[in-house]
Amino acid sequence: MSRNLRRLSVLVPSLAMLMGHFLCEPGRADELPPAEDALKFVRITRNDADEPLALQTAIVRYTPQTSGPAADDLVVDLIGAVHVGEQDYYEKLNRLFAEYDVVLYELVAPEGTRVPKGGRTEPPANPISMMQGMTKSMLGLSSQLDHVDYTKENLVHADMSPADMMEAMKERGDSVLSFALSALSDVVRQANQQAEQLQENGEAPDEQDIVSMLTDPQAGAKMKVMMAEQFDRMGGTEMMLGATINEAIVKDRNAAAMKVFQRQLIEGKKRIAIFYGAAHMPDFDRRLREDLGLKRADKFWLNAWDLTKQPANQTSPLNAFLRMLSE
């Protein structure tokens, strides 16, 4: 397996977080292995031969530390997500969302924006959209925006608008260019560190030229497993992003979401879910525990990617890119 593919598998998850904008039966928290990291929101399950079976994301439940009439019914679930996954994963989430009074969701868009059923229908209009489409096609996965039903009444937009993000960036003294350069530097630095660590661990693969990688019809299948392993190593933490992106993509947006959360509490909502990318969840965890005094009560896992099946209609990255250009 090529070094180029491994380096790309390190870069793509972080870039996907920047651009983005799992299904087993739930297991009780006390059934998790003792070494389970309480803040790990992404993991890989494996069989007895240590072969990967599925990439999973976590749902962590929070309840008040003290009991009482006003607190007994309050349940807050952090539902970590990846932005591309198996279609049945999103169908399972749609059924799960119906159990909440309100589900707060992420989408960098003007306040109150609601995605139409079936997702956006316009063709890719920019390089980011094209890259997302190509990645989805290569991995044989579906888009969150295409399959999550955002039209339900209990789904509430809880995010920043592009203008809000620009304003927060300016307040920190950043321009679009300085932010982009800092973010790219963080991502490349992380990719190099991960690649070096793989080499130190004796996992460095044989060299393969970039042309071979781009024309390999099996590249998508290989990339799917390697990306899942990368997510598993990071566990859905801020390590996936880097300091620059973490500040703007995670902390700023989480603060905006928590304002909407507070309004829902004032309105009397008792069963609340926060549905955001897995990298946002450690920060949300701190806010719920330290700012609101809630405690972790349970943890469940959902399958996002089936790592035992190959993507249908596999094609090389080059062919996937050319197909996107022709659509």
N, C-alpha and C positions, 0 to 999 in steps of 0.2 A: 504494500500500500504506500502511496507516494507521500513524500514530505510536503509537497505542494498541497495535497488534499488535506493533510493534517493541519498545516498552517491556515488553510482556508476554513477548516472546521472550527478553528479558534476564533477567527475573525467574524464569521457569519453570525453566530449567536449574539455577539455584542452589537454588530451592525443591525441585526434584525430588531433589537430593542430600540435602537435609534430610529429605524424606519417604521416600526410598527405603529407605529402610529402614523385526567389523562384518561377500558372502562371496566374495572373490577368492582366487586361489591365492596362497600365501605368496611374498613377494619377499625376496631376500637383502638384508641391511643395506647391502652395498656397491652395491646398485642404487638406493638412495634418493638423491634430489637432494642435492647438496653442502650446500645451505642448511638441510637438515632438522635441526630441533631435537632433540637426543638425548633430551630430556625431554618431548617432545610425544607424548601418548598418544591423541589424537583428531585427525582431519583430514578434510577433504573432498577427494575426487578430482573433477576437472573435465575436460571435453572440450576440443577445440581452440578452441571458441567461448566458453570460460570458463563453460559451463553446469554446474551441480552434478550429479554422477552418483551419488555415494554418500558416506555418512558412515562412516568407518572407525575402528576402535580398534586399538591396537598390542599385540603380544606381544613383550616384550623379554627376551632370554636372557642369563643371567649364568653365568660359569664361574670357577673359581679362577684367581688370577693366576700361581700356580706349579703345576708338574706334579708328579706323584708317585702312588704306588699308591693313597693314600687320597683323592686329589683328582681323579684323571683322569676318573672317571665321574660327578662331581657336576654336575648341570644344574639351574638354578633359573630358571623363567620367570615373569615378571610378566604376567598376562593382564588387561589393562584391560577394563572393561565399561561399557555403559550399561544402565540397568535396564529399558528397554523397547526392543525391536528387532524385526527381521524374524524370523519363526518359523524360517526355515532357518538364520539366524545361530546360534540356540541349539542347533539340531540339529547343526550343524557343531562347536560347542563340546562337546557331549556326546560326539561321536566323538573329538575331540581329547583330552578328559580321560582317556580310556581308556589313553593312552600314558604316563601318569605313575604313579609309585608312590603319590603322594598329591597331592590338590588341596585347598588350604586355602581355605575360602570364608567370605564375610561374611554375617552375619545377626545383628542385635541381638536376642538371645534367650538363655535360660539355656544354660549350657555343654552341648555335646553335642546340641543341637537339630538334628533332621533334617527338612527339608520333605518331606511326602508327595509321591509321584509325581503330577504333574498340578497341583501347587500347592495352596494352601488352597482349600477348597470353600465356606466360609461366605461369605455375601453381605457387601458393604461394611458395616462396623459403625461407622465413624467418619468424620469429614470428610476426614481424610487419605486413607483408602482410597477414598472416593468421588472425590476429586480425582485420584488415580492412575488410577482406572478411567475417568474422563471424558477425561483426557489420552490414555490408551492408545487409547480409542475414536476421539477426534478425529484422531489421527495415523495411524490404521490400522495400529498396531503391536501386538506381543504382549508379555506380561509375562515377565521373567526367571524369576520364581518359578513360573510356569505351565509352562515348557518346559525348564528345566534339570533334569536327573535327579539330584536330591540323594540318592537312595536307594543309589547305588553305594557299594561298600565303601571305595573309595579317596578319597571326598570326606569331608573332615573339617572340622567347624565350628571356626572360629578367629576369634572375635569376643568382644565384651563382652555382658553381659546388661544389661537396662534398669537393674537395681539397681546394677551396676558403674558404669554411666555416671552415675547419680545421685550415687554416692559420689565419683567423680572430680570431678564438678561442685562438690559441697560442699567438697571439699578446696581448690578454687581460690577459694572464697568466693562462689560463684554460687548463686542460687536458680533454680527453674524460670522464674519471671517475669523475673528479671534476664537470664538466658540468652536467653530468647525475645525480649526487647526488644533486646538487643545484636545478636542474629543478624538480626532483622528490619531493624535500622538498617543493618547491613553490606550486606544484600541490596539495600535501597532505594538506599543511597548508590552501590553499584556500578551499579545499573540507571540511575540518573541520570547517572553519569559516562559510561556507554556511550552513552546517548542523546545526550548533549552532544557526544561525540566523533563520532558519526554526523553530527550537524548541522555540525560544524566541517569534516568531510570532504566536505560537500555532498551527503550521502546522506539528508537529512531529507525524509520523504515529505509528501504533502499531508495535511491534517487529516481525520480521520474520527471521527464521534461514536461513543461506546461502544455505543449501541443497534445501529448498523449493523454493528459488529464482532461483537456477540453473535448477530446474526441472519444473518450471512453464511455460506452453506453451503460456501463455498470457504475459510473461515478455517482449517480444519484443514490443508489442503494448503499454504497460505501459512505457517502456523505451523511446519510440519514443516521447511521449507527454512530459515526464519529461526532456528529453534532449532539446526539443524545448523550454520549459519554462526556462531552464538554459541559452540557447542562448539568449532568449528574455531579461532576467535579465541583462546579460552582454552587450547586444546590439552590439556585434561585436567589443568591445573595447579591449585594452590591458589587461583589468582585466581578460580576458579569459585565459591568459597565465601565468603571473607571471614575475618577473623582469628578471630572468635568460634567459628564453625562449624568452621573448620579445626582449632582446638585440640581440640574435643570429638569431632567426627565423624571426623577424620583421625588426628591424632597419638595420642590416647588409644587408639583402636581398633587402629591399626597396631602400637602397643606390645604390646597383648594378642595380636595375631596372631603377632608375632615370638616370643613365648614358646612358642606352639604349634609354630612353625617349628623352634625350637631342640630341642624334644622329638623332632620327626621326624628331625632330624639325628642325635641320640643313638641313636635306634632303628635307624639305618643306612639311611634312605631316601636315594636318590641322584638320582631324578628328581622334583623338587618344583615344583608350580605354586601361585602365589598369585593367586586369582581374586577381584578386588575392583573397585569402581568406579574409573573412570579418574582421578578427582581424588585418590585415595589413592596413586597410583603414584610421583609424584616423591619423596614421603617414603619409600616403600619402597625406591626406588632409592638414596637416601642411606644408608639403613640397611644395605643389602646391600653397598655399596661401602666405606663408611667404617667400619662396625662389624664386618663379616665379611670384608672384604678381597677381595670378588669384583669382577670386571670385566664390563662390557657386552661381549657376544660377537656378538650378532645381533639383528635386528629384523624382525618380520613384521607384516602388516596383514590385518585381516578386515573385511568389509563388515558394518555393523550396520543401516544404513537405506539402502534403495533410493530415491534422490531423483528418479528418472525416472518413477515411477508415482504416481498419485493414490490417496489412501486410498479403499478401497471403501466404498460406502454413506455418502458424505459427508453430514454434517449440520452444522448450526450449533452453536456452543458452547452456546447456550441449550437447543436440543433435546437435546443430549447430556446436559446437566445434568438436564433433566426426565426423561429416560429412566432415568438412574441413580436418581433418586428413586423411580421406579415399580417398580424391580426388587426 
